[in-house]
Amino acid sequence: MNCEAMELEQQARFDSLVRQLERSPQRTKTNYQIHVAALAAIGYGYIAIVCLGLLSSLWLLKWSIEVAQQQPMAAINANALLAHPDRLWLGFGLVLTVAIAFFWTKAPILTDLEIDRSEFPELFETIDELSQQLNAPKIHRVIVNYEHNAAVSQVPHFGWRENCHNYLILGLPLLQSLTPAQFRATLAHELEHLSNNDSSFMGYILRVGRMWEQLTADRNLFVFQWFFRWYEPVIKAYSFISVRDREYAADASAKRMTSSEIAASDLIQTYIYQYYLQECFSRQLDRQARECETPPPDVVTQMLAALRQPLDPKTAQVWLGLILGQATDTDDTHPCLSDRLAAMGYPTPKLWTPQPILETAAEHFFGDRLADLAAELDVQWYEQRKAVWLIQHRHARAQREYLITLNRDSQTAPLTLGAATVRADLTTELDGELLALPLWQAILDRDPNCALANYQVGKAIVNRGHHSGCPYLERAISLDPDLVVASCEELYRFHIFQGNLSATEIYLEWRQHHLHKQWRSKLERNIKDTDRFVPHDLEASLITEICQKLARHPAIDRAYLVCKPMQIFQDRPLYILSLKLVKNRELDLDRLQANLELESEICDRLRIELNFIRRLVIAMFDSERSVFTDERELKLIGNIQKIPDARIF
């Protein structure tokens, strides 16, 4: 469920509805499903009424013109409606066609690797056994992919539930991080979603949401827009609660099919290894992307090997503490880990030590074929991620080139504070925090209130095990709300490694308090044509510096700079730099593609060069593809250009 699709006002209404529904004492499963189904029917009904009304009006207008041409208005009567029955049937045909076009939503296409029963009989026997015990429908296909996840999906045939095919999707890395017994709990959790027809019912609800997103993608359909602004938070809130209730029910089935200890360890280990892949393995790939233009051909194989390595107990304890410190919120349909454990009656662990796995579920069920499956998924990962990898590499190359320029300039004259901050930030990302530490300390000598410098200096010092870095991180918390979560995590990690558990609670509380605000702030920073913009408040010297950097790119024709006030962090406004490139007279596909690449390169380099640190959006407009420009983009551009003194270049 994509809650970020909603505007901030809609999100606030959505949050309020979710809280009300969660506290409602009259919320039973049957009554709740009736409410959700009724809301979905209202969505379908509104579209049907609009279609019928529109087409009926057009048909009536056509009929009136034809009749008026044939006889005086006084002679028009109801019998004239039957004068041309073929046209009446044609009208119904148009209504039916448009209705089907509106109601039809495409089922997701599953392109992952399918495995066969004859190759892995024990896995399919386990699936059949649990399906029978849970009274779940038959699994038609089992799919494996390279995600650290598991899921069930019902793909409808021709839109009818009776013709649905049930898919079980298993992430090979997930199986590699669990024991066979823990994987059995995961399997029971997923099959429980099918046993109560969760997948088909929620599929029906979510298809309504997708249909409305398609209808409202074009804001010119105002007849749908006004209804959707009321309807979206309501249908999402009701379906959100329904999905969350089903997660608790699925956890209960996992416990019933295994045991409280196994089901709880399954959840804990799943969360811990997911955190490991995000914090360690993915960052290792990011470092490789900076150096190599093409990704390695065996990423999935590397991932499975990494998951077999023992975790550092203290690091795992830090991760578990951060995971348990999160609260159930409206940004995810899944409850937080602590609530899921409590619902199963399992006490929240204060300490947890990762136990070595003698045989993983992947090794147990796939045996000698595990390496072959990983090799096939290696190819899929490579093909699907190589384009993103290339973008990362080009970005890192642009960063390195600009860092070389800044280092050269610093040899001849002192850099401005903004340029020095960019230099230190790039050095941290490309060369590591130890090489960047003297640069950040020099910035603090010039400006003790630089929040980012306080954070980077504090982080580098506490990572060496010195308590003297804590005041810097605490100062960063007081200076910049965007650094609260990261600073609290560093302070929490430091005190865990120091064995000072009593000092960690306050940082978990601060972190959790700001997580939701940070997520809503990110939502607010999405740019829409309905936003209110005001003149920027930047000093003339900074505008001059920006214009000098824009002048280094001859393709830029003009630039506009405006400000979007924030409601969440009111002292942290968002700046929008809108650029227009020099227009080319030639207009063909090759030229369009070249211009798109040029736009991407200019935006990338300007984000590196300009010192706005997550507070700048760069938008290109109407370079030479005006016929393809979205109506909302044109409106957004017009709103920006209307702001006084917006044009700076």
C-alpha positions as CSV (number, residue, x, y, z in Angstrom):
1,M,0.0,0.0,0.0
2,N,1.6,3.2,-1.1
3,C,0.6,5.8,1.5
4,E,3.2,8.3,0.1
5,A,0.8,8.8,-2.9
6,M,-1.4,10.9,-0.7
7,E,-0.9,14.6,-0.1
8,L,0.0,15.8,3.4
9,E,-3.6,16.8,4.3
10,Q,-4.9,13.5,3.0
11,Q,-2.2,11.7,5.0
12,A,-3.2,13.5,8.2
13,R,-6.8,12.4,7.6
14,F,-5.7,8.9,6.9
15,D,-3.6,8.8,10.2
16,S,-6.6,10.0,12.2
17,L,-9.0,7.4,10.6
18,V,-6.5,4.6,11.3
19,R,-6.2,5.6,15.0
20,Q,-10.0,5.8,15.3
21,L,-10.5,2.4,13.7
22,E,-7.9,0.8,15.8
23,R,-9.6,2.0,19.0
24,S,-13.1,1.1,17.9
25,P,-14.6,-1.4,20.3
26,Q,-17.2,-2.6,17.6
27,R,-14.5,-3.7,15.1
28,T,-15.2,-7.4,14.3
29,K,-13.8,-9.3,11.4
30,T,-17.1,-9.9,9.6
31,N,-18.5,-6.4,10.1
32,Y,-15.2,-4.8,9.2
33,Q,-15.0,-6.8,5.9
34,I,-18.5,-5.7,5.1
35,H,-17.5,-2.0,5.6
36,V,-14.4,-2.4,3.4
37,A,-16.3,-4.2,0.7
38,A,-19.0,-1.5,0.8
39,L,-16.4,1.2,0.4
40,A,-14.9,-0.6,-2.5
41,A,-18.4,-0.9,-4.1
42,I,-18.9,2.9,-3.6
43,G,-15.8,3.5,-5.6
44,Y,-17.0,1.3,-8.5
45,G,-20.5,2.7,-8.2
46,Y,-19.3,6.3,-8.5
47,I,-17.3,5.5,-11.7
48,A,-20.3,3.6,-13.1
49,I,-22.6,6.6,-12.4
50,V,-20.1,9.0,-14.0
51,C,-19.8,6.8,-17.1
52,L,-23.5,6.3,-17.4
53,G,-24.3,9.9,-16.9
54,L,-21.7,11.1,-19.4
55,L,-22.6,8.7,-22.1
56,S,-26.3,9.1,-21.6
57,S,-25.9,12.8,-21.9
58,L,-24.0,12.5,-25.2
59,W,-26.5,10.0,-26.5
60,L,-29.5,12.3,-25.5
61,L,-27.8,15.3,-27.1
62,K,-27.3,13.4,-30.4
63,W,-30.8,12.1,-30.3
64,S,-32.2,15.6,-29.6
65,I,-30.3,17.1,-32.6
66,E,-31.5,14.4,-34.9
67,V,-35.1,14.7,-33.8
68,A,-35.1,18.5,-34.0
69,Q,-33.9,18.3,-37.6
70,Q,-36.8,16.0,-38.5
71,Q,-39.8,17.4,-36.8
72,P,-41.0,20.4,-34.8
73,M,-40.1,20.4,-31.1
74,A,-43.8,20.2,-30.1
75,A,-44.1,16.9,-31.8
76,I,-41.2,15.3,-29.8
77,N,-42.5,12.6,-27.5
78,A,-41.3,9.5,-25.7
79,N,-42.0,7.2,-28.7
80,A,-39.1,8.9,-30.6
81,L,-36.7,7.1,-28.2
82,L,-37.7,3.8,-29.9
83,A,-37.3,5.2,-33.4
84,H,-33.8,4.0,-33.7
85,P,-33.3,1.0,-31.4
86,D,-30.0,0.1,-33.0
87,R,-28.6,3.4,-31.7
88,L,-29.9,2.6,-28.3
89,W,-28.0,-0.7,-28.3
90,L,-25.0,1.1,-29.5
91,G,-25.2,3.5,-26.5
92,F,-25.3,0.5,-24.2
93,G,-22.3,-1.0,-25.9
94,L,-20.3,2.2,-25.4
95,V,-21.3,2.3,-21.8
96,L,-20.2,-1.3,-21.3
97,T,-16.9,-0.7,-23.2
98,V,-16.0,2.4,-21.1
99,A,-17.0,0.7,-17.9
100,I,-14.8,-2.3,-18.6
101,A,-11.9,0.0,-19.5
102,F,-12.3,1.8,-16.2
103,F,-12.7,-1.3,-14.0
104,W,-10.0,-3.4,-15.7
105,T,-6.7,-3.5,-13.8
106,K,-3.7,-5.5,-14.9
107,A,-2.5,-8.3,-12.7
108,P,1.1,-8.1,-11.7
109,I,3.4,-10.0,-14.0
110,L,5.6,-12.5,-12.1
111,T,8.9,-12.9,-14.0
112,D,11.0,-14.6,-11.3
113,L,12.3,-18.2,-11.4
114,E,9.7,-20.9,-11.2
115,I,10.7,-24.2,-9.6
116,D,9.1,-27.7,-10.2
117,R,7.7,-30.2,-7.8
118,S,9.7,-33.1,-9.3
119,E,13.0,-31.3,-8.5
120,F,12.2,-30.4,-4.9
121,P,9.7,-32.8,-3.6
122,E,10.4,-32.2,0.1
123,L,9.7,-28.5,-0.2
124,F,6.4,-29.1,-2.0
125,E,5.4,-31.8,0.5
126,T,5.9,-29.3,3.3
127,I,3.8,-26.7,1.4
128,D,1.0,-29.3,0.9
129,E,1.1,-30.4,4.5
130,L,0.8,-26.9,5.9
131,S,-1.9,-26.0,3.3
132,Q,-4.0,-28.9,4.4
133,Q,-3.6,-28.1,8.1
134,L,-4.5,-24.5,7.5
135,N,-7.3,-25.3,5.0
136,A,-5.5,-23.1,2.4
137,P,-6.2,-23.4,-1.3
138,K,-3.8,-25.2,-3.6
139,I,-0.5,-23.4,-4.5
140,H,-0.3,-23.6,-8.3
141,R,3.2,-22.2,-8.7
142,V,6.2,-21.7,-6.5
143,I,8.6,-18.8,-7.5
144,V,12.0,-18.0,-6.1
145,N,13.7,-14.6,-6.4
146,Y,16.7,-12.7,-4.9
147,E,14.7,-10.7,-2.4
148,H,15.0,-11.3,1.4
149,N,11.2,-11.8,1.6
150,A,8.4,-14.3,1.2
151,A,4.8,-13.6,-0.1
152,V,1.7,-15.2,-1.6
153,S,-0.1,-13.7,-4.6
154,Q,-3.3,-14.5,-6.3
155,V,-3.2,-13.6,-10.0
156,P,-6.8,-13.4,-11.5
157,H,-7.6,-14.8,-14.9
158,F,-10.0,-12.5,-16.7
159,G,-10.6,-10.7,-13.5
160,W,-12.6,-13.5,-11.8
161,R,-11.6,-14.9,-8.4
162,E,-12.6,-18.4,-9.2
163,N,-10.0,-18.5,-11.9
164,C,-7.2,-17.2,-9.7
165,H,-3.8,-18.9,-9.6
166,N,-2.1,-19.0,-6.3
167,Y,1.6,-18.1,-6.3
168,L,4.1,-18.7,-3.4
169,I,7.1,-16.4,-3.8
170,L,10.2,-17.3,-1.8
171,G,13.3,-15.2,-1.6
172,L,16.4,-17.4,-1.7
173,P,18.3,-15.0,0.7
174,L,15.5,-15.4,3.3
175,L,15.7,-19.2,3.2
176,Q,19.5,-18.9,3.6
177,S,19.1,-16.9,6.8
178,L,16.6,-19.3,8.5
179,T,16.7,-22.8,9.8
180,P,14.2,-25.3,8.3
181,A,12.0,-25.0,11.4
182,Q,12.0,-21.2,11.2
183,F,11.2,-21.3,7.5
184,R,8.2,-23.6,8.4
185,A,6.9,-20.7,10.5
186,T,7.4,-18.3,7.6
187,L,5.6,-20.7,5.3
188,A,2.6,-21.0,7.7
189,H,2.4,-17.2,8.0
190,E,2.1,-16.8,4.2
191,L,-0.3,-19.7,3.7
192,E,-2.6,-18.3,6.4
193,H,-3.2,-15.3,4.2
194,L,-4.7,-17.6,1.6
195,S,-6.6,-19.8,4.1
196,N,-8.9,-16.9,5.0
197,N,-9.1,-15.7,1.4
198,D,-7.1,-12.7,2.5
199,S,-5.2,-12.5,-0.8
200,S,-8.3,-12.6,-2.9
201,F,-10.3,-10.2,-0.7
202,M,-7.5,-7.7,-0.3
203,G,-6.6,-8.1,-4.0
204,Y,-10.1,-7.0,-4.8
205,I,-9.7,-3.9,-2.5
206,L,-6.2,-3.1,-3.8
207,R,-7.4,-3.3,-7.4
208,V,-9.9,-0.6,-6.5
209,G,-7.1,1.6,-5.3
210,R,-5.0,0.9,-8.4
211,M,-8.0,1.7,-10.6
212,W,-8.5,5.1,-8.9
213,E,-4.8,5.9,-9.1
214,Q,-5.1,5.3,-12.9
215,L,-8.2,7.5,-13.2
216,T,-6.7,10.4,-11.2
217,A,-3.2,10.3,-12.8
218,D,-4.5,13.0,-15.1
219,R,-5.7,15.9,-13.0
220,N,-7.9,17.1,-15.8
221,L,-10.4,14.5,-14.8
222,F,-11.8,16.9,-12.1
223,V,-15.0,14.9,-11.8
224,F,-12.9,12.1,-10.3
225,Q,-10.4,14.3,-8.5
226,W,-12.8,15.9,-6.0
227,F,-14.3,12.5,-5.1
228,F,-10.9,10.9,-4.8
229,R,-9.6,13.5,-2.3
230,W,-12.3,12.3,0.1
231,Y,-12.3,8.7,-0.9
232,E,-8.6,7.8,-0.9
233,P,-7.9,8.3,2.8
234,V,-11.1,6.4,3.8
235,I,-10.6,3.3,1.6
236,K,-6.9,3.1,2.5
237,A,-7.5,3.5,6.2
238,Y,-10.1,0.7,6.3
239,S,-8.1,-1.6,4.1
240,F,-4.9,-0.7,6.0
241,I,-6.4,-1.9,9.3
242,S,-7.8,-5.0,7.6
243,V,-4.3,-5.9,6.3
244,R,-2.7,-5.3,9.7
245,D,-5.2,-7.5,11.4
246,R,-4.4,-10.3,9.0
247,E,-0.7,-10.0,9.8
248,Y,-1.5,-10.7,13.5
249,A,-3.6,-13.6,12.4
250,A,-0.9,-15.0,10.2
251,D,1.6,-14.7,13.1
252,A,-0.8,-16.7,15.3
253,S,-0.9,-19.4,12.7
254,A,2.9,-19.5,12.5
255,K,3.0,-20.0,16.2
256,R,0.3,-22.7,16.1
257,M,2.0,-24.7,13.3
258,T,5.4,-24.5,15.1
259,S,5.9,-23.1,18.6
260,S,6.1,-19.7,20.3
261,E,9.9,-19.9,20.4
262,I,10.3,-20.9,16.8
263,A,7.8,-18.4,15.5
264,A,9.5,-15.6,17.5
265,S,13.0,-16.6,16.5
266,D,11.8,-16.7,12.9
267,L,10.6,-13.1,13.2
268,I,13.7,-11.8,15.0
269,Q,16.1,-13.5,12.6
270,T,14.2,-12.2,9.6
271,Y,14.4,-8.7,10.9
272,I,18.1,-8.9,11.9
273,Y,19.3,-10.3,8.6
274,Q,17.2,-7.8,6.6
275,Y,19.0,-5.1,8.6
276,Y,22.3,-6.7,7.8
277,L,21.6,-6.7,4.1
278,Q,20.7,-3.0,4.2
279,E,23.5,-1.9,6.5
280,C,26.4,-4.0,5.3
281,F,25.9,-5.9,2.1
282,S,24.1,-3.2,0.2
283,R,26.6,-0.6,1.2
284,Q,29.4,-2.9,0.1
285,L,27.7,-3.0,-3.3
286,D,27.5,0.8,-3.3
287,R,31.2,1.0,-2.8
288,Q,31.8,-1.4,-5.7
289,A,29.5,0.7,-7.9
290,R,31.8,3.7,-7.3
291,E,34.7,1.9,-8.7
292,C,33.3,-0.4,-11.4
293,E,31.1,0.6,-14.3
294,T,29.4,-2.8,-14.5
295,P,28.1,-4.9,-11.5
296,P,29.6,-8.2,-10.6
297,P,28.0,-11.2,-12.3
298,D,27.4,-13.2,-9.1
299,V,25.7,-10.8,-6.6
300,V,23.1,-13.3,-5.4
301,T,25.8,-16.0,-4.9
302,Q,27.8,-13.4,-2.9
303,M,24.7,-12.6,-0.9
304,L,24.1,-16.2,0.0
305,A,27.7,-16.7,1.1
306,A,27.6,-13.5,3.2
307,L,24.5,-14.7,5.0
308,R,26.3,-17.8,6.1
309,Q,28.9,-15.8,7.9
310,P,28.4,-15.4,11.7
311,L,27.2,-12.0,12.9
312,D,29.1,-10.0,15.5
313,P,27.0,-10.3,18.7
314,K,27.3,-6.7,19.7
315,T,26.4,-5.4,16.3
316,A,23.4,-7.8,16.2
317,Q,22.4,-6.5,19.6
318,V,22.5,-2.9,18.3
319,W,20.4,-3.8,15.3
320,L,17.8,-5.6,17.4
321,G,17.6,-2.7,19.8
322,L,16.9,-0.3,17.0
323,I,14.3,-2.6,15.5
324,L,12.6,-3.2,18.8
325,G,12.7,0.6,19.4
326,Q,10.4,1.2,16.5
327,A,6.7,1.6,17.1
328,T,3.8,0.5,15.0
329,D,2.9,3.4,12.7
330,T,0.9,4.2,9.6
331,D,3.8,4.1,7.2
332,D,3.7,0.3,7.0
333,T,0.9,-2.2,7.2
334,H,3.1,-4.6,9.1
335,P,3.1,-4.1,12.9
336,C,6.5,-3.4,14.5
337,L,8.5,-6.4,15.8
338,S,7.8,-5.7,19.5
339,D,4.0,-5.6,18.9
340,R,4.2,-8.8,16.9
341,L,6.1,-10.6,19.6
342,A,3.7,-9.4,22.3
343,A,0.7,-10.5,20.3
344,M,2.2,-14.0,20.2
345,G,2.7,-13.9,24.0
346,Y,6.5,-13.9,23.6
347,P,8.5,-11.6,25.9
348,T,10.5,-8.9,24.2
349,P,14.2,-10.0,24.4
350,K,16.6,-7.7,26.2
351,L,19.6,-9.6,24.9
352,W,19.8,-11.8,21.8
353,T,22.8,-13.7,20.5
354,P,22.7,-15.0,16.9
355,Q,23.0,-18.8,17.0
356,P,25.0,-20.5,14.2
357,I,22.9,-22.4,11.7
358,L,24.2,-25.9,10.9
359,E,22.0,-26.2,7.9
360,T,19.9,-23.4,6.4
361,A,16.4,-23.9,4.9
362,A,17.9,-23.1,1.5
363,E,20.5,-25.8,1.9
364,H,18.0,-28.2,3.3
365,F,15.3,-27.9,0.6
366,F,17.4,-27.1,-2.4
367,G,20.5,-29.2,-1.7
368,D,23.0,-29.4,-4.5
369,R,20.7,-27.3,-6.8
370,L,21.1,-24.3,-4.5
371,A,24.2,-23.1,-6.4
372,D,22.4,-23.5,-9.8
373,L,19.4,-21.5,-8.6
374,A,21.7,-18.8,-7.3
375,A,23.5,-18.7,-10.6
376,E,20.2,-18.2,-12.5
377,L,19.2,-15.5,-10.1
378,D,22.6,-13.9,-10.6
379,V,21.7,-13.4,-14.2
380,Q,18.3,-11.9,-13.4
381,W,19.9,-9.5,-10.8
382,Y,22.5,-8.4,-13.3
383,E,20.0,-7.7,-16.1
384,Q,17.5,-5.9,-13.8
385,R,20.0,-3.8,-11.9
386,K,22.7,-3.0,-14.4
387,A,21.1,0.3,-15.5
388,V,20.7,1.6,-11.9
389,W,24.3,0.5,-11.3
390,L,25.5,2.5,-14.2
391,I,23.7,5.6,-12.9
392,Q,25.4,5.1,-9.5
393,H,28.8,4.8,-11.2
394,R,28.3,7.9,-13.3
395,H,27.2,9.8,-10.2
396,A,30.3,8.7,-8.3
397,R,32.5,9.6,-11.2
398,A,31.0,13.1,-11.3
399,Q,31.5,13.4,-7.5
400,R,35.2,12.4,-7.9
401,E,35.7,14.9,-10.7
402,Y,34.3,17.7,-8.7
403,L,36.2,16.7,-5.6
404,I,39.4,16.9,-7.6
405,T,38.4,20.4,-8.7
406,L,37.8,21.5,-5.1
407,N,41.0,20.0,-3.9
408,R,42.9,21.8,-6.6
409,D,41.1,25.1,-5.9
410,S,41.9,24.8,-2.1
411,Q,45.6,24.8,-2.9
412,T,45.4,28.3,-4.4
413,A,42.8,30.1,-2.2
414,P,40.6,29.3,0.8
415,L,37.3,27.7,-0.2
416,T,34.0,29.4,0.8
417,L,32.3,27.7,3.7
418,G,29.7,26.1,1.3
419,A,32.4,24.8,-1.0
420,A,34.4,23.5,2.0
421,T,31.3,21.6,3.2
422,V,30.8,20.0,-0.2
423,R,34.5,19.0,-0.3
424,A,34.3,17.4,3.2
425,D,31.0,15.7,2.3
426,L,32.4,14.2,-0.9
427,T,35.6,13.1,0.8
428,T,33.5,11.3,3.4
429,E,31.4,9.4,0.9
430,L,34.3,8.6,-1.5
431,D,37.3,8.2,0.7
432,G,36.0,7.5,4.2
433,E,35.3,9.4,7.4
434,L,38.9,9.2,8.7
435,L,40.4,11.1,5.7
436,A,37.5,13.6,5.9
437,L,37.7,14.2,9.7
438,P,40.3,17.0,9.5
439,L,38.2,18.8,6.8
440,W,35.1,18.6,9.1
441,Q,37.1,19.9,12.1
442,A,38.3,22.8,10.0
443,I,34.7,23.7,9.1
444,L,33.8,23.6,12.8
445,D,36.6,26.0,13.5
446,R,34.9,28.4,11.0
447,D,31.3,27.7,12.0
448,P,30.7,25.8,15.3
449,N,27.0,25.7,14.5
450,C,27.4,23.7,11.3
451,A,25.0,20.7,12.0
452,L,26.5,18.4,9.4
453,A,30.0,19.0,10.6
454,N,29.0,18.3,14.2
455,Y,27.4,15.1,13.1
456,Q,30.4,13.9,11.0
457,V,33.0,14.8,13.7
458,G,30.9,13.2,16.4
459,K,30.3,10.0,14.4
460,A,34.0,9.6,13.5
461,I,35.1,10.0,17.2
462,V,32.5,7.7,18.7
463,N,33.3,5.1,16.1
464,R,36.8,5.1,17.5
465,G,35.3,4.4,20.9
466,H,35.8,7.8,22.5
467,H,33.1,9.4,24.6
468,S,34.3,12.9,23.5
469,G,32.3,12.5,20.3
470,C,28.9,12.4,22.1
471,P,28.6,16.2,22.6
472,Y,29.0,16.8,18.9
473,L,26.2,14.3,18.0
474,E,23.9,15.9,20.6
475,R,24.6,19.3,19.2
476,A,23.8,18.0,15.7
477,I,20.4,16.8,17.1
478,S,19.7,20.3,18.5
479,L,20.7,22.0,15.2
480,D,19.1,20.0,12.4
481,P,16.0,17.8,12.6
482,D,17.1,15.9,9.5
483,L,20.1,14.6,11.6
484,V,18.2,13.5,14.7
485,V,17.5,9.9,13.7
486,A,21.1,9.2,12.4
487,S,22.7,10.9,15.4
488,C,20.5,8.9,17.9
489,E,21.5,5.7,16.2
490,E,25.2,6.5,16.5
491,L,24.8,7.4,20.1
492,Y,22.8,4.3,20.8
493,R,25.4,2.1,19.1
494,F,28.2,3.7,21.0
495,H,26.6,3.1,24.4
496,I,25.7,-0.5,23.6
497,F,29.3,-1.2,22.7
498,Q,30.4,0.6,25.9
499,G,28.0,-1.6,27.9
500,N,26.2,1.4,29.2
501,L,22.6,0.1,28.6
502,S,21.0,2.6,30.9
503,A,21.9,5.5,28.7
504,T,20.4,4.1,25.5
505,E,16.6,4.5,26.2
506,I,16.6,8.2,25.7
507,Y,18.1,7.9,22.3
508,L,15.6,5.3,21.2
509,E,12.8,7.6,22.4
510,W,14.1,10.6,20.4
511,R,14.7,8.4,17.4
512,Q,11.2,7.0,17.4
513,H,9.6,10.4,18.0
514,H,11.4,11.8,14.9
515,L,11.0,8.8,12.6
516,H,7.3,9.6,11.9
517,K,8.0,13.3,11.6
518,Q,10.8,12.6,9.2
519,W,8.7,10.4,7.1
520,R,5.9,13.0,6.9
521,S,8.5,15.6,6.1
522,K,9.7,13.5,3.2
523,L,6.0,13.3,2.0
524,E,5.6,17.0,2.3
525,R,8.8,17.6,0.2
526,N,7.2,16.0,-2.9
527,I,6.6,18.7,-5.5
528,K,3.0,19.1,-6.9
529,D,1.3,21.6,-9.1
530,T,-1.0,22.4,-6.2
531,D,1.8,23.6,-4.0
532,R,2.2,27.2,-2.8
533,F,5.5,28.8,-3.6
534,V,7.1,32.0,-2.2
535,P,10.2,34.0,-3.2
536,H,13.4,32.6,-2.0
537,D,15.2,34.1,1.0
538,L,18.8,33.4,0.0
539,E,21.5,36.1,0.2
540,A,22.6,37.9,-2.9
541,S,26.2,36.5,-2.5
542,L,24.8,32.9,-2.5
543,I,22.7,33.6,-5.6
544,T,25.8,34.9,-7.3
545,E,27.6,31.8,-6.5
546,I,24.8,29.6,-7.8
547,C,24.7,31.6,-11.0
548,Q,28.4,31.1,-11.5
549,K,28.0,27.4,-11.2
550,L,25.0,27.4,-13.6
551,A,27.1,29.3,-16.1
552,R,29.6,26.4,-16.3
553,H,26.9,24.5,-18.1
554,P,26.3,26.1,-21.5
555,A,23.2,24.0,-22.2
556,I,21.3,25.9,-19.5
557,D,19.2,28.7,-21.0
558,R,17.5,30.1,-17.9
559,A,16.8,29.2,-14.3
560,Y,14.2,30.0,-11.7
561,L,14.5,29.6,-7.9
562,V,11.6,29.6,-5.5
563,C,10.9,28.4,-2.0
564,K,8.2,26.0,-0.7
565,P,7.3,26.6,3.0
566,M,7.2,23.5,5.2
567,Q,4.6,22.6,7.8
568,I,6.5,19.8,9.5
569,F,9.9,21.5,9.9
570,Q,9.0,25.1,9.4
571,D,12.5,26.4,9.7
572,R,13.7,24.0,7.0
573,P,12.1,25.3,3.8
574,L,12.5,23.5,0.5
575,Y,14.1,25.2,-2.5
576,I,13.1,24.4,-6.1
577,L,15.6,25.2,-8.9
578,S,13.8,25.0,-12.2
579,L,16.0,24.9,-15.3
580,K,15.3,25.3,-19.1
581,L,17.9,24.0,-21.5
582,V,18.8,25.8,-24.8
583,K,16.2,24.7,-27.4
584,N,17.3,22.6,-30.3
585,R,15.6,22.9,-33.6
586,E,15.9,19.3,-34.5
587,L,13.3,17.0,-33.0
588,D,13.8,13.3,-33.4
589,L,14.0,10.3,-31.1
590,D,17.8,10.3,-31.0
591,R,17.9,14.0,-30.1
592,L,15.2,13.5,-27.4
593,Q,17.2,10.7,-25.9
594,A,20.4,12.7,-26.0
595,N,18.7,15.6,-24.3
596,L,17.2,13.4,-21.6
597,E,20.7,12.1,-20.8
598,L,22.1,15.7,-20.8
599,E,19.3,16.8,-18.4
600,S,20.1,13.9,-16.1
601,E,23.8,14.7,-16.2
602,I,23.3,18.4,-15.5
603,C,20.9,17.7,-12.6
604,D,23.3,15.2,-11.1
605,R,26.3,17.6,-11.2
606,L,24.3,20.5,-9.8
607,R,23.1,18.5,-6.9
608,I,26.8,17.7,-6.2
609,E,28.0,21.3,-6.7
610,L,25.3,23.2,-4.9
611,N,25.4,23.2,-1.1
612,F,21.8,22.6,-0.1
613,I,22.2,19.2,1.6
614,R,18.8,17.5,1.0
615,R,16.9,20.8,0.7
616,L,17.0,21.3,-3.0
617,V,14.8,19.9,-5.8
618,I,16.1,20.5,-9.4
619,A,13.5,20.3,-12.1
620,M,13.9,20.5,-15.9
621,F,11.1,21.9,-18.0
622,D,10.1,22.0,-21.6
623,S,13.5,21.6,-23.1
624,E,12.3,20.5,-26.6
625,R,9.6,18.0,-25.9
626,S,6.6,20.3,-25.2
627,V,4.3,18.0,-27.0
628,F,5.1,15.3,-24.5
629,T,5.0,17.6,-21.4
630,D,2.5,16.6,-18.8
631,E,-0.3,19.1,-18.1
632,R,0.6,19.1,-14.4
633,E,4.3,19.9,-15.3
634,L,3.1,22.9,-17.3
635,K,1.0,24.1,-14.5
636,L,3.9,23.6,-12.0
637,I,6.2,25.6,-14.3
638,G,3.7,28.4,-14.6
639,N,3.3,28.6,-10.9
640,I,7.0,28.9,-10.4
641,Q,7.5,31.5,-13.0
642,K,4.8,33.7,-11.5
643,I,6.7,34.2,-8.3
644,P,8.4,37.6,-8.1
645,D,12.1,37.6,-8.7
646,A,12.1,33.9,-9.4
647,R,14.3,34.1,-12.4
648,I,17.9,34.2,-11.3
649,F,19.8,33.2,-14.6
